[in-house]
Amino acid sequence: MYDQLWLHVVMVGVGVGVLLIHGTDLFASSDVIGLLGWTIIVITVAAAIWHVLSVSKTWRGVRLVQRAQDRTVQTNDDTVVLADAGTSGTEAILRVVAVDEHLHATASTTAIRAVKEPYMLPRPLRSIAPRSFRVLANRSSPDTPNRLPQWLNGKLTRLSEDITATSLTIQPVGFFDGQASNELLGFQYADDPSGASVIHRQMFDQHDQVLSLSESGLANIIGITVFAITADGYVLFVQQGSANAVQSCGYAASGSGSLDWDDVGTASGAARRANKHMSLHELLMTGMCRELAEESQVDANEIVDGSEVVTGFFRWLSRGAKPEFTGLVKLRATMGDLIDRQPDAQEKQYTAGRGWVPIGVLLDDADTWDVRHDGLRQSLARPQGDTSDTHDVVIGVSTMAAWCAAADYIAANRQYLDDVVSQPHDGSTDRLT
C-alpha cells in the first residue's frame, strides 16, 4: 500500500546520488551518466504517482456498510454468552474451562518466543485499510460507549499461536492493524449480497467455525484485564469518564488495555537479569501491572508478592475473536489509601473516579458467566448515589469476563483470601470515610 513508497524515495535518492557522484550540476548534466541519473529520477517519480493513484482507486471504489447482524457469530460448545456485558446487553465469547485450568497450572512455565518480524495485514484487508479507518473513525468502542476514539498507532503485541501450546509465539503489531482487521467483523462490502463480513475468510473456516489463532489472518492483539483486591476486602473498579451522561454508568476493571510491545522488552529484560526464560505469566503480569498503575495509580510495591494470578483466557467474538487474558492481584493498600489518588493528565479524561465492591459479592458470583450480576451492579451504583435501574450500569465485556474468571478462581482456591479482611455486602460499607 502507501508504505511501499519508501522504495520510490530510495530510488530517487539513487538517481540524485548518481548525479552528485558524477560531479556535475544537477540541472546541467547532459552526458550519458547524467542522463542515467535523471532517467532514474523521472521514472521513479512517475511510478510513485501511478502507485498512489492505483492504491487510492482501489480503496476509494470500496464501500463498507454495517452488517444487519453485527454481533452474530456461529456458536459451538465453547461459546459463552455473557448476559449483561457491554452496551448490547449480551456478548458472546469463546471460553474453555479446561484452558483456564491449564493456564493456572502452566502460565509460569509456558515459554514465550518473541519474533521481530511485524505482522502484515493480508492483501485483501491491506488494500481497503484507508476505507476501514474512515468507517471506524466515528464509532465508539463497545467497552467505552461515551468516548470518541483517539487513535495512536502504538506498537502492541500479537498472539500467533494457540494458548495450549508449550511455547507461544508473539510478534509486534500496530494498533491500526487491529482496526483494519479484527474490528471490521461488523462490516460487509455494500455490493456483496451474501452479507458476509469483510474479514470472514481470515476469521472462519469453511464450516463457519472460528479459526485457531495459528490459522487466523487477523491482527489478534492481546488484550489484558486485571482486578485488584485491597487489603481491607474490596475489589477495585475504575469509573469511566462519562460526566456528560445522565448516569455515571461506565465501569471497568482495575486495569485493562492491550499488551504493549514495550512490555515484552521489560519482561524479557527482567527474565534475562534473573538468568531464566521469559514466561507467559511474567509477560502478562508486566502488562497488567502497568495498566494497574496507569488507570488505578497502584504502585508496584503495593502489590502483594506472589499474589499475581492469570485467571483466564477468552476470545472476544464481536472483535474478530481477538485473544484476551484476565488476571488478579492482591494489594497491601486499602481502599481508603486509593480513593483520592488522581490519574495523570492523559488518563484523567478517561477516568471519572473509583468504584469498589465488597469481596463477598465476588464470592457469590462463582460460576455465573451466563446470568445477570445485579449484586455487582447495585454495589457499583450505591456509592455514587445512583438510584437508577441496575440495567443502566454499563460494565464492559472484558471487565465482566475478568470478574467471572476471578470469582471462579477464588472459589477453587479459597486460601487466596486468607490474609484479606472480609467486608459485608449488605450496603453498610457503600461509602468510605
N, C-alpha and C positions, 0 to 999 in steps of 0.2 A: 504494500500500500504506500502511503506517503513516506513511511520510514525508509523506503528504498532510495529516496532522493539523495542520501549521503553518497551513494555511488556516483551520481552525476556531479556532485560537488567535488569529489575526489578527481574525477576525470577532467573537470575544468582546471583544477589545480595542476594536473599533469600537463595540460596544454600551456598554461602560463609558465610552468617550470621549464618546459622546452624552450620557450621564447627567452626566458631570463638566462638560462644556462648558455644559450646560443650567443648571448651578449649583445643583442640588438634591441633597438627601440621597439616597444610592444606595438606601436602604431605605425611602424615604418618597415617591418620585416617583409621582404619580397622574395627572398631566396627560398630554396626547397625546404630547409628546416623551419624557417619562419612560417611558410605556408602550411607545413605539417601541424605546427602548434595551433595556428588559427583554425585549421580544419577540425582538430580535436575539440576546440572550444565551441565552435559553431554547431557541430553535430551533437555534442553533449547537451548544450542548452536546448536545442531543438527536441532532443529525445526527452529531456526533463519536462518541457512544456507539454509534449504529447502524453507523457506518463501522467501528469497531473490532470489533464483533460480526460484521459481514459478512466482514471480512478473516480473522478468526480461524476462522470457519466454513469459509471457502474452503480454508485450508491444513490445518486440523485434520481435515478429511474426506479428506485425501490420504495414502496410504500408499505409500512408496517402498521397494522391495526391490532387493537386489543382483542384477544380471543373471547368468545362468549363464555367459555368455561375456564376462566383464568387459573383457577387453583385445582382443577380436576386432574388427578393422576391415577393411572391404573393401580389398584391396590392389590396387596397379597398378604400372606400370613404375617409378614414383618411390619405391616403398616399399623401405626398407632394414630388415632385421631384425637388430638388434644381438644377437649370440649370447650375450653374458654380461653384461648390464646390468640393474640393478635387482634387486628381490627375486624376481621371477618367473622369472629366468634368461634370458628373451628379451623384447625390446621392439621394436615396430615404430615407425619414424619415417618421415616424408616428407622426402626429401633429394634434391636435383638437383645433379649435379656442375657443370652449366653455371651454376647460380645462385651457387654458391660462387666460381667463377671470375669471374663478373660482380661479386661483392662485392669480390674482391681488387682489381679494376680501377677500381671506381666508388664505393666506400664514402666516399672522401674528397671526392667531388664530388656525391653524392646529397643534395639539399636536404631539409630537414625542415620541415614545416608543422605547427605546434602549434596546435590549436584549444582554446578554453577550455571549450566545452560538454562536460560529462562524459558518459560512456557511461551509457545506461539499459538495464536488463535488459528483454528482450522481455516483453510482458504475461504469457504463459503461465508463464514462469520467475519473474517477479516475484511472482505470486500464490502460489507454493509455496515461496518463499525461506525463510521461517521453518522449514518442514519440512526443507528441504535442509540447513540449518545443524545441525539436531538429528541428522540421519542421519550427517553427516560429522564430527561433533564428536569421536567416539572413534576415528577412523581416522587412521593414520599416513600421512605422505607416502611415495610409492614410493621416493624418494631417501633418506629418513631413517626407516627402519623402527623404530628404537628410541626415537623421540621422539613424545610425545603432542603434538598441535597446540596451540600457544599463539597464538591469533588476535589480531591487531591490524588494524583496518580502515584500513591505511595507504593513502595516495594514490599509486597506481602509474601505469604508462604503457601504454596500449593501442595496438597497431598496427592501423590501419584500412585499409591498402592493401597490395597485393601487392609483394613485395620488388623486382621488376623494374621498377617504375615509376620515372620520372625524378625524382620527388619523392615523399616519403612523408608521409602524414598521421598524426599521433598525437593522442591525447586523454587526459585524466585518467580513471582508472578505480579503483574501490575494490577492496581485497583480497576483500571479501565478494562482490563481483560475480563474481569468478573462482570462488569456492566455489559460488555459486548457478548457475553455467553450465558452464564447461569441466570442472570436477571432477565433474560428475554423469553423465559418459558411462557409467559402470558401473552406473547405476541405471535402473529402469523403474517404471512405475506397477504396483502389485500386481494391479490388475484388468485389465491390458492383456494379452490373450492373444498378441499379436504378439511380445512380448518386446523391443520397440524401446526404445532409450534415451529418457529424458525430453528429451534435447537433440537428438534425431535430426533434427528439421526445421531446427534452427539450425546443424547441422554438415554435413549431407549433402544432395545434390541428389536428384532423383527416380530416379537410377540408382545411388544409394548411393555416390557418389564424394564425397570431401571438398570442401566449398565453398571457394572462394578467400577470402582474408581480407577483401576488399572486399564479399563477399556474406554472410559469416558473421555470425550474430546473437549470437555469444558474446563474452565479455569480452576474450579474446585478449591477456592481459597479457604483455608482453615479458619473456622470461627471458634472463639473461646468464650466461655461464660463461667463465672465463679461466684459462689456465695461465701460470705464471711460470717462466722458466728462469734459474737462478742463474749467477753469473759463473764458478763452478767446475764447471758442467756437470751440474746436477741439475734435474729437474722437480719442482716443489714441490706437495705434496698436503696436505690437511687431514684429520687423523684425527677422525672424528666422535665426539661424546661418548656412548659406549655402554659405560661402565665396568662396568655390571652384566651385560653379555652374556658368554657363555662365551668368545668370541673377540673380539679387537679387530679388527673386520672391516668397519667402515663408513668408506669413504674418498671424499672429494670433491675437486674441483679446487681450485686456489689461491684462487679467489674465485668465488662463484656466488650467484645470487638473482634478484630481479626488478628491473627498471629503475624507480627511483623517479621520481615527478613532479618532485621537487626536483632530480634530475639534469638534467632539461630546463632548469630555471632556471639551474643552474650552467653548463651547456654554452652556452646562448644568451647568457648574460652575458659569457662569455669570448669568444664569437664577435663580439658587439657591440663589445667593447673593442678587438678586432682589426680592426674595420670590415669584417666579412665575414658571410656567412650561415652558420648552424649546419649542419654536415654530419652524415650518418649516422655516420661514423667518429668524429667528436668526441663525439657524444651517447653512443654505445655505450661508448667508452673512458672517459668520465666515470663512467658507472655501474660498469664493470668495475674501474676503479682504486679506486673507493670500496669495492667488495666485497673487493678485494685487501687494502686497508688494514684493514678490519674483521675479516676472517677469518684473514689471514696476517700482520698487523701490518707490512706493507711500506709504507714511506714513499714519497710521490710522487717525491721527489728520488732515490730508489734505482732508479727505472725508467729504462732507457737511452732517451734521446731518439730518437724515430723508430723504435723497435722495436715500437710498438703496432700490431698487425695484427688485422683482423677475418678470421678464418679460415673461417667457415662460417655456414650458416643451416639450420635444420630445423624441422619441425612435429612436436610430440610427440603422437602419436596417442592414447595412452591418457589424455591430459589434454585431450581436446577439440580436438586439433590446434593447441594454443597455439604461438605463434612463439618460437623460441629462437635466439639468436646466440651464437657461440663466438669466442674471441679468444686472443691470445698476446702476451706481452711478455718482454723480457729485463731482468735486474736487474744492477746494479752490485754488489749484496751477494752474499756466498757463502752456502752452506747453513749453514756454521758460524756466520755472523752472525745467522741467523734462528732457529736451532734452539731457543734458550732464551727467545725472546720470548713473553710471556704475553698472551692476549686480555683485554679488559676484562671486568668482572663480568657484563655482559649476554651477551657472546658465550661466556664460559667454560663455561656449561652445555651448549653445543653443540659444544665443541672439546676433544678429549682430548689432542691433540698434533699432531705433524708426520708426514708421510710424504715420502720422497724416492726418486726413481727416476733412475738414470743416463741421460743423454741418448741413449746408444746403444740403450736399449730402445725409446725413442720412434722413433728412426730405423728400427728393424727393423719397426715396426708400420704403415708406409705401406700403404695400400690393403688394410686388414684389417677393414673395417666389419662383415662378417658372419661373422667367425671368433672363436674364443676367444683371449684375451690372457693366456695363462698366464705369460709372461715378466714382464708388468706385475704380475700378482698375486703372483708369487714375490718380486719386488723390494719390494713393499709389505709383505709378511708378514715377511721376514727381519729387518729392523731391530728388530722387536718380539719376536723370538724365537718367532714363531708357526710351529709345525711342522705345522699342520693342512692338510687338503686345500685347495688353492687355490680350489676351488668355494665355500668358506666366506667368502672375502674379497668383501664386497659393494661394488661400485662403481656409483654412480648412473648413470641414463640420460644426463643432460646432461653428466656428467663423462666418460663413455665416448665420447659423440659429440664432445666437445671434444678428447679425446685423439686420436681418429682424424682429425679435421679438422686438428689441429696437425701430426700425422705426415705427412699428405698435403701440407700447405702447405710444410713443410720439405723434403720430397722433391723438390718442384718448384722450390724456392728455397734450394738448399744454402748459398748465400752468407750466408744469415741467421745461420748459426752460426760465421762466420769468426772472431769475437772471443770465442767461448765455448770454455773448456777442456773437452776430451772426457774422459769418465770410462769406465773399463772396466765392463762389466755382467756380470761372472762371479761376483759376490758378494763381491769383495775390498773393496768400499767400502760394505758394508752399514752399518757402524757409524761414525759420525762422532766425531772426537775434537777 
